[in-house]
Amino acid sequence: MTAYTRTEYLGNALAAQIKDGTLKPGEKIMSEAQLAEEYQVSRGTVRRALKMLKRASLIETRMGSGSYVAFHGGNMNGSDGWTSASLRSGVPTTTELLSVSLVERPEMLDDESGCGMFYEIARRRLFRSVPVSYETSYLPAVESLRNVIEHAEGLVNGSVSQTMQKAGLVASSGYMDVSADRLGFIAETLGKTENSVFLLSERHDFNEDGELVEYVRSFLDPSHFTLHIATRGER
């Protein structure tokens, strides 16, 4: 027979719910007051149990917001793409390819690329059948990419990342700007109104020679996505 302290009991109970999927990655955990009432323990016990889960990398805390189940390796900008990362994290999304078009270089990229033509790829991502983002990728229509897309008659396995890898478009550096904007004409695709405000991320990726390999413009539903920045040490 094993004896547990109240802290260990609560920590183990929450850990079990995380591991069996009762508490999903990204899901907000009850507040300290709610946990104390639910498990009939003190607020101090709750804090110690949450610290135990944080040390085990099972949860993360966000200042002013609370505690959330951690995404285990769920970096959505990984080299193998968003869908694969979401499957690893336990929060699978599905992706709908809306269009692939060959267009003239967008004006906003005039200072970043000398390529005159780009592939414009529009996609919608869904979480449990609910649209959560609208993403447009722009890839320079260099010869290697044209050959890959023509041979595959579209994207390789429906994946932008796999298509880029096949064409030798490898990102080694980049930057991202995040703001907020109204959806406008894409609102209907997301089941929203034109005046709905979403997070807007704009990511620019470059190869080792400093050439643009991808520009991605994403509208993200703020009820499903947050901007989380971690800092370490002095700056």
TORKOL-4160 file (C-alpha; in steps of 0.2 Angstrom, whole numbers, padded with zeros to 4 digits, m for minus):
235
<pt num="1" X="0000" Y="0000" Z="0000"/>
<pt num="2" X="0007" Y="0017" Z="m0005"/>
<pt num="3" X="0003" Y="0033" Z="0005"/>
<pt num="4" X="0002" Y="0049" Z="m0004"/>
<pt num="5" X="0002" Y="0067" Z="0002"/>
<pt num="6" X="m0013" Y="0078" Z="m0003"/>
<pt num="7" X="m0001" Y="0087" Z="m0015"/>
<pt num="8" X="0004" Y="0070" Z="m0023"/>
<pt num="9" X="m0014" Y="0064" Z="m0024"/>
<pt num="10" X="m0020" Y="0080" Z="m0033"/>
<pt num="11" X="m0004" Y="0080" Z="m0044"/>
<pt num="12" X="m0006" Y="0062" Z="m0049"/>
<pt num="13" X="m0025" Y="0064" Z="m0052"/>
<pt num="14" X="m0022" Y="0078" Z="m0064"/>
<pt num="15" X="m0008" Y="0069" Z="m0072"/>
<pt num="16" X="m0018" Y="0054" Z="m0075"/>
<pt num="17" X="m0032" Y="0065" Z="m0084"/>
<pt num="18" X="m0019" Y="0073" Z="m0095"/>
<pt num="19" X="m0011" Y="0056" Z="m0100"/>
<pt num="20" X="m0027" Y="0047" Z="m0103"/>
<pt num="21" X="m0034" Y="0062" Z="m0114"/>
<pt num="22" X="m0047" Y="0068" Z="m0102"/>
<pt num="23" X="m0038" Y="0084" Z="m0102"/>
<pt num="24" X="m0032" Y="0089" Z="m0119"/>
<pt num="25" X="m0016" Y="0098" Z="m0125"/>
<pt num="26" X="m0020" Y="0116" Z="m0124"/>
<pt num="27" X="m0035" Y="0114" Z="m0113"/>
<pt num="28" X="m0036" Y="0126" Z="m0098"/>
<pt num="29" X="m0036" Y="0118" Z="m0081"/>
<pt num="30" X="m0048" Y="0124" Z="m0068"/>
<pt num="31" X="m0043" Y="0139" Z="m0057"/>
<pt num="32" X="m0034" Y="0136" Z="m0041"/>
<pt num="33" X="m0050" Y="0140" Z="m0032"/>
<pt num="34" X="m0060" Y="0128" Z="m0042"/>
<pt num="35" X="m0047" Y="0114" Z="m0040"/>
<pt num="36" X="m0047" Y="0117" Z="m0021"/>
<pt num="37" X="m0066" Y="0116" Z="m0020"/>
<pt num="38" X="m0067" Y="0101" Z="m0032"/>
<pt num="39" X="m0054" Y="0091" Z="m0022"/>
<pt num="40" X="m0057" Y="0098" Z="m0005"/>
<pt num="41" X="m0039" Y="0104" Z="m0002"/>
<pt num="42" X="m0031" Y="0120" Z="0002"/>
<pt num="43" X="m0025" Y="0133" Z="m0011"/>
<pt num="44" X="m0007" Y="0130" Z="m0005"/>
<pt num="45" X="m0009" Y="0111" Z="m0010"/>
<pt num="46" X="m0016" Y="0116" Z="m0027"/>
<pt num="47" X="m0001" Y="0127" Z="m0030"/>
<pt num="48" X="0011" Y="0114" Z="m0025"/>
<pt num="49" X="0003" Y="0101" Z="m0036"/>
<pt num="50" X="0003" Y="0112" Z="m0051"/>
<pt num="51" X="0021" Y="0116" Z="m0048"/>
<pt num="52" X="0024" Y="0097" Z="m0048"/>
<pt num="53" X="0015" Y="0095" Z="m0065"/>
<pt num="54" X="0025" Y="0110" Z="m0072"/>
<pt num="55" X="0041" Y="0102" Z="m0067"/>
<pt num="56" X="0035" Y="0086" Z="m0076"/>
<pt num="57" X="0032" Y="0097" Z="m0092"/>
<pt num="58" X="0014" Y="0092" Z="m0091"/>
<pt num="59" X="0007" Y="0109" Z="m0090"/>
<pt num="60" X="0012" Y="0127" Z="m0093"/>
<pt num="61" X="0007" Y="0143" Z="m0085"/>
<pt num="62" X="0003" Y="0159" Z="m0093"/>
<pt num="63" X="0004" Y="0175" Z="m0083"/>
<pt num="64" X="m0014" Y="0182" Z="m0079"/>
<pt num="65" X="m0022" Y="0168" Z="m0088"/>
<pt num="66" X="m0019" Y="0152" Z="m0079"/>
<pt num="67" X="m0013" Y="0134" Z="m0082"/>
<pt num="68" X="m0014" Y="0124" Z="m0098"/>
<pt num="69" X="m0010" Y="0107" Z="m0103"/>
<pt num="70" X="0006" Y="0107" Z="m0112"/>
<pt num="71" X="0008" Y="0103" Z="m0131"/>
<pt num="72" X="0022" Y="0090" Z="m0131"/>
<pt num="73" X="0033" Y="0095" Z="m0146"/>
<pt num="74" X="0018" Y="0103" Z="m0155"/>
<pt num="75" X="0028" Y="0117" Z="m0163"/>
<pt num="76" X="0016" Y="0121" Z="m0178"/>
<pt num="77" X="0031" Y="0128" Z="m0188"/>
<pt num="78" X="0041" Y="0112" Z="m0188"/>
<pt num="79" X="0050" Y="0106" Z="m0204"/>
<pt num="80" X="0037" Y="0092" Z="m0206"/>
<pt num="81" X="0022" Y="0104" Z="m0206"/>
<pt num="82" X="0008" Y="0109" Z="m0196"/>
<pt num="83" X="m0003" Y="0093" Z="m0198"/>
<pt num="84" X="0011" Y="0081" Z="m0192"/>
<pt num="85" X="0015" Y="0092" Z="m0178"/>
<pt num="86" X="m0003" Y="0093" Z="m0172"/>
<pt num="87" X="m0004" Y="0074" Z="m0173"/>
<pt num="88" X="0011" Y="0073" Z="m0162"/>
<pt num="89" X="0004" Y="0085" Z="m0149"/>
<pt num="90" X="m0012" Y="0075" Z="m0148"/>
<pt num="91" X="m0023" Y="0090" Z="m0155"/>
<pt num="92" X="m0025" Y="0084" Z="m0173"/>
<pt num="93" X="m0031" Y="0097" Z="m0186"/>
<pt num="94" X="m0037" Y="0094" Z="m0203"/>
<pt num="95" X="m0031" Y="0104" Z="m0218"/>
<pt num="96" X="m0042" Y="0108" Z="m0233"/>
<pt num="97" X="m0033" Y="0114" Z="m0249"/>
<pt num="98" X="m0043" Y="0128" Z="m0256"/>
<pt num="99" X="m0033" Y="0133" Z="m0271"/>
<pt num="100" X="m0015" Y="0133" Z="m0280"/>
<pt num="101" X="m0013" Y="0147" Z="m0292"/>
<pt num="102" X="0002" Y="0154" Z="m0302"/>
<pt num="103" X="0002" Y="0173" Z="m0299"/>
<pt num="104" X="0013" Y="0188" Z="m0301"/>
<pt num="105" X="0025" Y="0192" Z="m0287"/>
<pt num="106" X="0014" Y="0201" Z="m0273"/>
<pt num="107" X="0019" Y="0219" Z="m0271"/>
<pt num="108" X="0023" Y="0217" Z="m0253"/>
<pt num="109" X="0037" Y="0205" Z="m0258"/>
<pt num="110" X="0045" Y="0217" Z="m0271"/>
<pt num="111" X="0059" Y="0221" Z="m0259"/>
<pt num="112" X="0062" Y="0203" Z="m0253"/>
<pt num="113" X="0062" Y="0193" Z="m0269"/>
<pt num="114" X="0068" Y="0195" Z="m0287"/>
<pt num="115" X="0057" Y="0181" Z="m0293"/>
<pt num="116" X="0043" Y="0187" Z="m0304"/>
<pt num="117" X="0030" Y="0173" Z="m0302"/>
<pt num="118" X="0024" Y="0164" Z="m0286"/>
<pt num="119" X="0013" Y="0150" Z="m0282"/>
<pt num="120" X="m0001" Y="0156" Z="m0271"/>
<pt num="121" X="m0008" Y="0142" Z="m0260"/>
<pt num="122" X="m0023" Y="0144" Z="m0250"/>
<pt num="123" X="m0028" Y="0132" Z="m0236"/>
<pt num="124" X="m0041" Y="0131" Z="m0222"/>
<pt num="125" X="m0037" Y="0122" Z="m0206"/>
<pt num="126" X="m0050" Y="0114" Z="m0195"/>
<pt num="127" X="m0050" Y="0108" Z="m0177"/>
<pt num="128" X="m0064" Y="0095" Z="m0174"/>
<pt num="129" X="m0073" Y="0101" Z="m0190"/>
<pt num="130" X="m0073" Y="0119" Z="m0184"/>
<pt num="131" X="m0063" Y="0131" Z="m0195"/>
<pt num="132" X="m0049" Y="0139" Z="m0185"/>
<pt num="133" X="m0037" Y="0147" Z="m0197"/>
<pt num="134" X="m0035" Y="0153" Z="m0215"/>
<pt num="135" X="m0018" Y="0152" Z="m0222"/>
<pt num="136" X="m0010" Y="0158" Z="m0239"/>
<pt num="137" X="0008" Y="0153" Z="m0243"/>
<pt num="138" X="0018" Y="0161" Z="m0257"/>
<pt num="139" X="0032" Y="0151" Z="m0264"/>
<pt num="140" X="0044" Y="0158" Z="m0278"/>
<pt num="141" X="0040" Y="0149" Z="m0294"/>
<pt num="142" X="0058" Y="0144" Z="m0297"/>
<pt num="143" X="0062" Y="0130" Z="m0310"/>
<pt num="144" X="0064" Y="0116" Z="m0297"/>
<pt num="145" X="0047" Y="0120" Z="m0288"/>
<pt num="146" X="0038" Y="0121" Z="m0305"/>
<pt num="147" X="0045" Y="0104" Z="m0310"/>
<pt num="148" X="0039" Y="0096" Z="m0293"/>
<pt num="149" X="0022" Y="0104" Z="m0294"/>
<pt num="150" X="0019" Y="0099" Z="m0312"/>
<pt num="151" X="0025" Y="0081" Z="m0309"/>
<pt num="152" X="0014" Y="0079" Z="m0294"/>
<pt num="153" X="0000" Y="0088" Z="m0303"/>
<pt num="154" X="m0001" Y="0099" Z="m0287"/>
<pt num="155" X="0007" Y="0098" Z="m0270"/>
<pt num="156" X="0016" Y="0083" Z="m0264"/>
<pt num="157" X="0004" Y="0073" Z="m0254"/>
<pt num="158" X="m0006" Y="0089" Z="m0252"/>
<pt num="159" X="0008" Y="0096" Z="m0241"/>
<pt num="160" X="0017" Y="0113" Z="m0243"/>
<pt num="161" X="0032" Y="0108" Z="m0233"/>
<pt num="162" X="0035" Y="0091" Z="m0242"/>
<pt num="163" X="0033" Y="0101" Z="m0259"/>
<pt num="164" X="0046" Y="0113" Z="m0253"/>
<pt num="165" X="0058" Y="0099" Z="m0247"/>
<pt num="166" X="0056" Y="0090" Z="m0264"/>
<pt num="167" X="0061" Y="0106" Z="m0273"/>
<pt num="168" X="0075" Y="0110" Z="m0262"/>
<pt num="169" X="0068" Y="0126" Z="m0254"/>
<pt num="170" X="0075" Y="0124" Z="m0237"/>
<pt num="171" X="0072" Y="0138" Z="m0224"/>
<pt num="172" X="0087" Y="0142" Z="m0213"/>
<pt num="173" X="0082" Y="0159" Z="m0206"/>
<pt num="174" X="0067" Y="0170" Z="m0205"/>
<pt num="175" X="0055" Y="0182" Z="m0195"/>
<pt num="176" X="0037" Y="0183" Z="m0191"/>
<pt num="177" X="0026" Y="0199" Z="m0187"/>
<pt num="178" X="0010" Y="0196" Z="m0178"/>
<pt num="179" X="m0004" Y="0209" Z="m0177"/>
<pt num="180" X="m0023" Y="0208" Z="m0178"/>
<pt num="181" X="m0035" Y="0212" Z="m0193"/>
<pt num="182" X="m0053" Y="0210" Z="m0199"/>
<pt num="183" X="m0056" Y="0195" Z="m0210"/>
<pt num="184" X="m0064" Y="0204" Z="m0225"/>
<pt num="185" X="m0068" Y="0193" Z="m0240"/>
<pt num="186" X="m0061" Y="0177" Z="m0232"/>
<pt num="187" X="m0074" Y="0178" Z="m0218"/>
<pt num="188" X="m0087" Y="0166" Z="m0225"/>
<pt num="189" X="m0074" Y="0153" Z="m0227"/>
<pt num="190" X="m0071" Y="0153" Z="m0208"/>
<pt num="191" X="m0090" Y="0155" Z="m0204"/>
<pt num="192" X="m0087" Y="0172" Z="m0198"/>
<pt num="193" X="m0092" Y="0190" Z="m0202"/>
<pt num="194" X="m0081" Y="0202" Z="m0212"/>
<pt num="195" X="m0078" Y="0213" Z="m0197"/>
<pt num="196" X="m0073" Y="0198" Z="m0186"/>
<pt num="197" X="m0055" Y="0201" Z="m0179"/>
<pt num="198" X="m0042" Y="0187" Z="m0180"/>
<pt num="199" X="m0024" Y="0186" Z="m0176"/>
<pt num="200" X="m0014" Y="0189" Z="m0191"/>
<pt num="201" X="0004" Y="0182" Z="m0193"/>
<pt num="202" X="0015" Y="0185" Z="m0207"/>
<pt num="203" X="0031" Y="0174" Z="m0208"/>
<pt num="204" X="0045" Y="0176" Z="m0220"/>
<pt num="205" X="0058" Y="0162" Z="m0222"/>
<pt num="206" X="0075" Y="0163" Z="m0231"/>
<pt num="207" X="0087" Y="0150" Z="m0237"/>
<pt num="208" X="0106" Y="0151" Z="m0233"/>
<pt num="209" X="0109" Y="0163" Z="m0247"/>
<pt num="210" X="0096" Y="0175" Z="m0240"/>
<pt num="211" X="0084" Y="0171" Z="m0254"/>
<pt num="212" X="0065" Y="0171" Z="m0249"/>
<pt num="213" X="0058" Y="0153" Z="m0250"/>
<pt num="214" X="0041" Y="0156" Z="m0242"/>
<pt num="215" X="0030" Y="0170" Z="m0236"/>
<pt num="216" X="0015" Y="0164" Z="m0226"/>
<pt num="217" X="0000" Y="0175" Z="m0221"/>
<pt num="218" X="m0011" Y="0167" Z="m0208"/>
<pt num="219" X="m0027" Y="0172" Z="m0200"/>
<pt num="220" X="m0029" Y="0163" Z="m0183"/>
<pt num="221" X="m0045" Y="0162" Z="m0173"/>
<pt num="222" X="m0040" Y="0170" Z="m0156"/>
<pt num="223" X="m0051" Y="0158" Z="m0147"/>
<pt num="224" X="m0039" Y="0144" Z="m0152"/>
<pt num="225" X="m0022" Y="0152" Z="m0154"/>
<pt num="226" X="m0012" Y="0164" Z="m0142"/>
<pt num="227" X="0005" Y="0172" Z="m0144"/>
<pt num="228" X="0016" Y="0165" Z="m0131"/>
<pt num="229" X="0034" Y="0173" Z="m0129"/>
<pt num="230" X="0047" Y="0165" Z="m0117"/>
<pt num="231" X="0062" Y="0175" Z="m0112"/>
<pt num="232" X="0077" Y="0169" Z="m0102"/>
<pt num="233" X="0090" Y="0179" Z="m0092"/>
<pt num="234" X="0095" Y="0197" Z="m0095"/>
<pt num="235" X="0094" Y="0206" Z="m0111"/>
